[in-house]
Amino acid sequence: MKLRVAILGGGSWGTTVACLASRNAPTVLWARRSDTVEEINRQHTNETYLPGFTLPKKLRATDSIEEAVRDADVVVVGVPSHGFRACCEQLAEHIRPWVPVISLSKGLEQGTLKRMTEVIEETLPGRPNGVLTGPNLAKEIMNGFAAASVIGMSEASIAPALQKVFRSGSFRVYTNDDVIGCELGGALKNVIAIAAGMGAGMGVGQNTLAAVITRGLAELTRLGIAMGGRPETFAGLAGMGDLLATCTSPQSRNRHVGEELGKGRTIEEITAEMNEVAEGVKSSNSVMELAKRHNVDMPIAYEVYRVVHQGSRSLDAYRGLTRRRPGSEHEPG
């Protein structure tokens, strides 16, 4: 019997994952806006978030969470981190016992600094949980380009079944039981992507960008290990892979934010015209709090924080990085 899947979140990535799942299992997509739901059901498009793409005709949408999840065997939560807890709390009223809950969000909860699976554990106790993450740009996957992802899940018996739900000919899905590392790689790389975007917006060279990305990987790895992740996870799809895609692609929302900052625009101007969330904007504050808590030096993340939250200029951020005295490559700095 095929698993029945519910995807919560009608943005670009939630819709893309729903399309992938619908190839292998009966899938219902929950979206908050009734006009989006009607468009998906009648026209098989989501022009707001995936303009120009045709969605599978068998994918069904609803604006009722109860309708989406009441018969689901797997629930996937694809809402941004700032709305994640509220969505799970609403979900708790309708989800059946023992149904796995998978996060798509690459962010940290403001205030608590919790990962999304920790939020799931608090709001939906007793259910298996995990994360689907990796270098996954929605529009490329919708175009059929090959991609790979990771299901981070500690329950070894459940992860292989979920692989079958999401994988397709061009979309490979691996498993990893390092849930902490998988989640942190996805959240922390967004901050480094803003730094890379700032450099691109200022017109720095490829050597500079390569150095920022590489040293950024070292930063997120240090913090990730300090928080319980495994080193090899940060060298894999959830770490280095996701970092490379997010730092280099024009489709990356976080890189876009950084690029516009590098051109001299304010964070308020940039975010006001975006119809989806760039998680790195809020995460930059959380990352600095975590770095302080775990006594980890993160100079690139710190400069991003100063630009995003304290009004510093991108030019000053890059000057600040070059003023630091370099030591061993395997030491902070």
PyMOL commands that set and color helices and strands:
alter all, ss='L'
color gray80, all
select helices_A, chain A and resi 12-22+34-43+65-69+81-91+116-123+138-142+159-166+179-202+206-226+231-234+237-248+253-262+267-272+279-293+299-310+314-323
alter helices_A, ss='H'
color red, helices_A
select strands_A, chain A and resi 5-8+27-30+60-62+74-77+101-103+129-133+147-153+171-176
alter strands_A, ss='S'
color yellow, strands_A
deselect
rebuild
show_as cartoon
